[in-house]
Amino acid sequence: MGVDEVRNFIAAIAAVVAAIGILGGLVQYIRSERWKRAEFVAKLIAEFEADHRIDCALKMLESRKRKVNLFPEAEERYEKWPEVDDELVERSLRIVRDGDSDFGANELRVRDCFDHLFKQLDRFDIFVQRGLVTADAFQPYLAYWLDILGDPQSRQKPRELLRVMWEYVDEYGYSDMQSLFKRFGYNIART
């Protein structure tokens, strides 16, 4: 083997080693980015679950009738924990037209809780739209709730209540929330 052949051989080995190093760095970078995205989603979900108003809305979604801590600032327990049923939620989420806003305190608080939930679901889809995360990253955390809100066949909520919720979402411009639901196969547009 001549000197030129040895140099070519060494150059080829150096190129292979450099390619392996670059490939290893790329793999490391991809893993790091996945980890950062997973941490980002975990932080979003932790904030979502820790929010009192969202927690109240989720409790109302999960049950047809139960006491919910709607007024944590109240002094008396009976004032803090009114009984909320599907009928109250339905009345609370009716569309307001021409200044018709004769809501009671419970209805206003229920409405506020659902507004807060819907805004957060809107926000999740904005993160997906911007490519910060994939919709699949939210799936393990939100599937149960998306099913209750989006699937009229789930029987968790009466169809009429779902219709009222979907109209509310549509009327008050939660289009990114509608987009999030579409990503999971649910059409919650006004019917």
C-alpha positions in Angstrom: 0.0 0.0 0.0 1.4 3.3 -1.0 1.4 6.6 0.8 -1.4 8.0 -1.3 -3.5 4.9 -0.6 -2.9 5.2 3.1 -3.9 8.9 3.1 -7.0 8.1 1.1 -7.9 5.3 3.5 -7.3 7.6 6.6 -9.4 10.3 4.9 -12.2 7.8 4.2 -12.1 6.6 7.9 -12.2 10.2 9.1 -15.2 10.9 6.9 -17.0 7.9 8.2 -16.2 8.8 11.8 -17.3 12.4 11.2 -20.6 11.2 9.6 -21.2 8.9 12.6 -20.5 11.8 14.9 -22.9 14.1 13.0 -25.6 11.4 13.0 -25.1 10.8 16.7 -25.4 14.5 17.3 -28.6 14.6 15.2 -30.1 11.7 17.1 -29.2 13.4 20.4 -30.8 16.7 19.2 -34.0 14.9 18.2 -34.3 13.2 21.5 -33.7 16.5 23.3 -36.4 18.2 21.3 -38.9 15.4 22.0 -38.1 15.6 25.7 -38.6 19.4 25.7 -41.9 19.1 24.0 -43.0 16.4 26.4 -42.0 18.7 29.3 -43.9 21.5 27.7 -47.1 19.4 27.4 -46.7 18.1 30.9 -46.4 21.7 32.2 -49.5 22.8 30.2 -51.5 19.9 31.5 -50.4 20.5 35.1 -51.5 24.1 34.9 -54.8 22.9 33.3 -55.5 20.5 36.0 -54.5 22.9 38.8 -56.9 25.6 37.6 -59.9 25.8 40.0 -62.4 26.9 37.3 -61.3 24.2 34.9 -61.5 21.7 37.7 -65.1 22.8 38.4 -66.0 22.5 34.7 -64.5 19.1 34.5 -66.5 17.9 37.5 -69.7 19.2 36.0 -68.9 17.3 32.8 -68.1 14.1 34.7 -71.4 14.0 36.6 -75.0 14.7 35.9 -75.6 16.0 39.4 -73.1 16.8 42.2 -72.0 19.5 44.6 -69.3 21.7 43.1 -67.1 24.2 44.8 -68.2 27.1 42.6 -67.6 29.8 45.3 -64.4 29.0 47.2 -64.4 32.6 48.4 -67.8 32.2 50.2 -67.8 31.8 54.0 -70.4 29.1 54.4 -70.0 25.6 53.0 -73.5 25.5 51.6 -72.7 28.7 49.7 -69.4 27.3 48.4 -70.7 24.0 47.2 -74.1 24.4 45.4 -75.6 21.4 43.7 -75.0 21.5 39.9 -76.9 19.4 37.5 -77.0 19.2 33.7 -80.1 21.4 33.6 -78.2 24.2 35.4 -75.3 23.8 33.0 -77.6 23.9 30.0 -79.3 27.1 31.3 -76.0 28.7 32.0 -74.6 28.1 28.5 -77.6 29.4 26.6 -76.8 32.0 24.0 -77.4 35.6 25.2 -79.2 37.8 22.6 -80.2 41.4 22.8 -79.0 41.9 26.3 -81.0 39.0 27.8 -78.7 38.2 30.7 -80.9 37.2 33.5 -78.4 34.7 34.9 -78.3 34.0 38.6 -75.0 33.7 40.5 -74.7 30.0 40.0 -75.4 30.3 36.3 -72.8 33.0 35.9 -70.2 31.0 37.8 -70.9 27.9 35.7 -70.7 30.0 32.6 -67.4 31.4 33.8 -66.0 27.9 34.5 -66.9 26.6 31.0 -65.5 29.8 29.4 -62.2 29.2 31.1 -62.2 25.5 30.0 -63.0 26.4 26.4 -60.4 29.1 26.3 -57.8 26.6 27.5 -58.8 24.0 24.9 -58.6 26.8 22.3 -55.1 27.6 23.5 -54.0 23.9 23.2 -54.9 23.9 19.5 -53.0 27.1 18.9 -49.9 25.4 20.2 -50.6 22.5 17.7 -51.2 25.0 14.8 -47.9 26.7 15.5 -46.0 23.3 15.5 -44.9 23.6 19.1 -46.5 20.2 19.8 -48.6 17.6 18.1 -52.2 16.9 18.9 -51.2 13.4 19.8 -49.2 14.8 22.7 -52.4 15.9 24.3 -54.3 12.7 23.6 -53.5 10.8 26.8 -54.5 13.7 29.0 -57.6 15.0 27.2 -59.1 11.9 25.5 -61.6 11.3 28.3 -62.8 14.9 28.3 -62.9 15.2 24.5 -65.0 12.1 24.4 -67.5 13.5 26.9 -67.8 16.8 25.1 -67.5 15.6 21.5 -69.2 12.3 21.2 -73.0 12.3 21.5 -72.9 8.5 21.5 -70.9 8.4 24.7 -74.1 8.9 26.8 -72.1 10.9 29.4 -74.2 13.9 28.7 -77.7 14.4 27.3 -77.7 15.2 23.6 -79.5 18.4 24.2 -76.9 19.6 26.6 -74.1 18.8 24.0 -76.1 20.7 21.4 -76.3 23.7 23.7 -72.5 23.5 24.4 -71.6 23.2 20.8 -73.8 26.2 19.9 -72.1 28.1 22.7 -68.7 27.2 21.5 -69.7 28.2 17.9 -71.4 31.4 18.9 -68.7 32.7 21.1 -65.8 32.0 18.7 -64.0 29.0 20.2 -63.0 28.0 16.7 -59.6 26.7 17.8 -61.3 24.4 20.2 -63.5 23.1 17.4 -60.3 22.5 15.4 -58.8 20.6 18.3 -61.8 18.3 18.5 -61.6 17.7 14.7 -58.1 16.5 15.1 -59.5 13.8 17.3 -62.4 12.9 15.0 -65.2 15.0 16.7 -67.3 17.6 14.9 -68.6 20.0 17.5 -69.7 22.7 15.1 -73.2 24.0 15.5 -75.7 21.5 14.1 
